[in-house]
Each structure stands twice: as structure tokens, then as C-alpha cells.
Amino acid sequence: MSTITVILVDDHLVVRSGLKALLGTQPDIDVVAEAASGEEALVKVEQHSPAVVVMDLAMGDGMDGIEAIKQLRLRNGKQAVLVFTTYDSDADIVRAVDAGAMGYLLKDAVPEEIFAAVRGAVQGTSVMSA
């Protein structure tokens, strides 16, 4: 079993910490870095080349998640990007998928759904919250 490397991108430390702890319970998932902004995410992805980037959409000042996804796609396009957010409008989902997101999860997703989404993203499976 190979390890799935992940970077978490969210402007809220408590969200990153909770998600990191949750993903850390899985022997095949390794959170290799965290970022608090879109700009920081681009740097961390370049440094760590993760398999999956879990990205919030809204991150305060600076580059939002949609723009960060677009930039990741322009730079290399290798990472699977999963949006992990509270925004559940059709317009937000379409914008994220059009930007290049592989999946779209709401922050109220159950742990098993999050684990499955990370594993599925590496295999090219698109995952959307119900």
C-alpha cells in the first residue's frame, strides 16, 4: 500500500488541525504540509508535490481557492484537488469543477466520505457531496 500525500489549504487553523488529525488516523494518508492562503498553497505544492490538495474556497485576503486551483492547473496539473468548504451553491460547485477540482466536499461530511474522497481523487474518481 502506497501512502497518499496531502496538503491542507484553509485559512482557519482549527479546520486544518482537525482535518489533519482526522486524516492522520488513516495509515495510507500523510498530511505533508498546510497552507493558510492560495499563495502559500502554490509554494507548498511546489515544495512537496503532494498527490492531493484539499482546498477551501474562501480564504480571506488574497488568492481564493478557485484562483489557486486555476494556478495549480496552469503550473503542472498533476495534483488532484478536492474542495473542502461550507459553500454549497451550484454556482460555487460549477466554478470549482471548471477551475479543475476533482471533487467537492462540504465541511459537514462524515470522516468516511472524506477518506474515500482522498483515496478516490488519487485514482481519478470525482467525488461530490450529496
Secondary structure, DSSP 8 states (H G I E B T S, - for coil): ---EEEEEE-S-HHHHHHHHHHHTTSTTEEEEEEESSHHHHHHHHHHH--SEEEE-S--SSS--HHHHHHHHHHHT--SEEEEEES---HHHHHHHHHHT-SEEEETT--HHHHHHHHHHHHTT--EE--
